[in-house]
Amino acid sequence: MKEAYQIISDGSCDLPPQLVQEKNVTVVPFYVSFDEVHYQKEIEEIGIRDFYQKMVEEPKIYPKSSMPSTQDYIDAFIPFVKQEIPIICICITTKFSGSMQSAMNAGNMILEDYPNARITVIDATINTVLQGLYVLEAVRLRDSGAGYEETVNRLEEIKSTGRIFFTVGNMEYLQHGGRIGKVAGIAGSILGIKPIITLKQGEIFPSGIARSRRKSMEKTIDLILNYLEEMKEPIDHFSIAVGYGYDYEESVAYRDMVLNVLKEKYGLQELPIYQIGATIGVHTGPYPLGLGIVRRSIIPMGK
């Protein structure tokens, strides 16, 4: 008999609402603001398309995001706690946000009234579309019959394998958000160069520059090929997805570029596309584009 438990994540996971509903995942949204006064819940109060549209139309306004509150997590946890359903809560890397601390605070407060509640909060050490793949891996484990503790342990084992290889339209938003040095931002603005960036274990690292958007896209493909070569495992041991911001048509063309390469070299047959949400979009600007990859947990035969 399968053990019932609920997968919860914060809004950084960037999974489409219909997929969240289909997979029985609870998402606690981040907040976004364009004036630092009025904050709106992502998706629930401001759509992702509307968020990017405003960024495109008003490029000199730099929006900000705010993490879910402790009360937001309490409200998400309590219905399951009251039904005695254990919870696994997956949060954005603590190096980017205090969302996990809000979740921990909520769990500790709930335990005062419900001492038998089972709430495990995991630092994903990743974010955005890659966090979404990680959440879907938790769902896959749960739905395959893996027990609560087994799923927690397996998630801890694979999270260090997560990588995002991406580029952005320009360096302005990264510079404004303090994600890269000002000198790099100024140089990028003057030269018109496109940065290529790797995210791993909660931090971003420069992985080169390109003179054009096309070249930057090609370099992200080189990075994932290098990663797969290092891992030396079959492609079906990994979950991979494309993440994009404002321009869906560009993401489809990019997906086709990536898929052609990975199909020829590794036999990959499909590659999903997910939209990067406001939580990360405030730092990247409207034109992030890249790849997320994480190792899947190998489920023993018979599960």
C-alpha positions, 0 to 999 in steps of 0.5 A, spaced: 500 500 500 502 506 498 504 511 503 500 518 502 504 524 503 503 531 500 509 535 496 509 542 497 513 547 494 514 555 493 513 559 487 520 558 485 518 551 482 515 555 476 511 549 474 504 550 470 498 551 474 495 545 470 501 541 471 501 542 479 494 540 479 495 534 475 500 532 479 497 533 486 502 538 488 501 545 493 505 551 491 506 557 496 507 563 491 512 568 492 510 576 491 512 581 486 512 588 486 513 594 481 513 599 486 516 596 492 509 598 496 504 594 492 506 586 492 501 581 488 502 573 489 505 570 483 500 567 478 494 568 483 494 575 483 499 577 477 500 572 471 507 571 469 505 573 462 503 580 465 509 580 469 514 580 463 509 584 459 510 590 464 518 589 464 518 589 456 514 595 456 517 599 462 524 597 461 527 602 466 523 599 472 526 593 476 521 589 479 522 586 486 520 579 489 518 577 496 518 570 499 512 567 502 511 569 509 511 564 515 503 565 515 503 563 508 506 556 509 502 555 515 496 556 511 498 551 506 501 546 511 495 546 516 489 542 511 494 536 511 496 536 518 489 536 520 488 530 516 494 527 519 498 527 512 505 528 512 508 533 508 515 534 504 516 541 502 521 543 497 524 550 497 528 555 493 536 555 495 537 559 501 542 563 498 537 566 494 531 567 498 529 566 506 523 562 503 525 556 507 526 559 513 519 561 513 517 554 512 521 552 517 518 557 522 511 555 520 513 547 521 515 549 528 509 553 530 505 547 527 508 542 531 507 546 538 499 544 537 500 538 533 506 534 536 505 528 531 505 532 525 510 530 520 513 536 516 520 535 512 523 542 509 528 541 504 533 546 501 533 544 494 539 548 493 536 550 486 531 554 483 526 555 477 525 550 472 530 546 475 526 546 482 520 544 478 524 538 475 526 536 482 519 537 485 516 532 479 522 527 481 519 527 488 512 526 485 514 520 481 517 517 487 511 518 491 507 515 486 511 509 484 510 507 492 516 510 495 515 511 502 516 518 506 523 517 509 525 514 502 523 519 498 526 524 503 533 521 502 533 520 495 531 527 494 537 529 498 542 524 494 540 527 487 540 535 489 547 536 488 547 533 481 542 539 479 545 544 474 542 550 470 545 553 464 542 559 461 543 566 458 540 572 459 538 578 454 543 583 457 546 584 464 542 589 467 538 585 471 543 581 474 547 587 476 541 591 479 540 585 483 547 584 485 548 577 482 554 580 478 559 585 479 558 592 477 564 592 472 561 586 469 555 589 468 558 595 465 562 591 460 556 587 458 552 594 457 558 597 453 560 591 449 553 588 448 555 581 450 551 576 452 553 572 458 553 564 459 551 562 466 551 556 470 547 555 477 549 549 481 549 548 489 545 554 490 550 559 486 551 562 480 558 562 476 560 565 470 561 560 464 563 565 458 560 570 454 558 570 447 557 576 441 550 574 439 544 571 442 545 565 437 552 564 440 550 564 447 544 559 446 549 554 442 554 555 448 549 553 453 548 546 449 555 545 449 555 546 457 550 540 457 554 536 453 560 537 457 556 535 463 553 529 460 560 527 458 562 528 465 556 524 468 557 518 463 550 515 464 544 514 460 540 520 458 534 517 461 537 517 468 536 525 467 530 530 467 531 535 462 527 541 461 528 548 457 526 554 461 524 561 458 521 568 460 517 572 455 519 570 448 515 563 447 517 562 440 524 563 441 524 558 446 521 553 441 526 554 436 531 553 442 528 547 444 528 544 437 536 546 437 537 542 443 533 536 442 536 535 435 543 535 438 541 531 444 537 526 440 543 525 435 548 524 440 544 520 446 537 518 443 533 523 447 526 524 444 522 529 448 524 536 451 519 540 455 518 547 455 517 551 462 516 558 463 521 562 468 516 565 473 517 572 476 521 570 482 527 569 478 525 573 472 526 579 477 533 578 477 534 575 469 530 580 466 525 578 461 529 574 456 532 568 460 533 562 456 536 555 458 536 548 460 535 545 467 538 538 468 538 533 474 539 526 475 533 522 477 533 517 482 533 510 480 527 506 483 528 499 484 525 494 480 518 492 483 516 499 485 
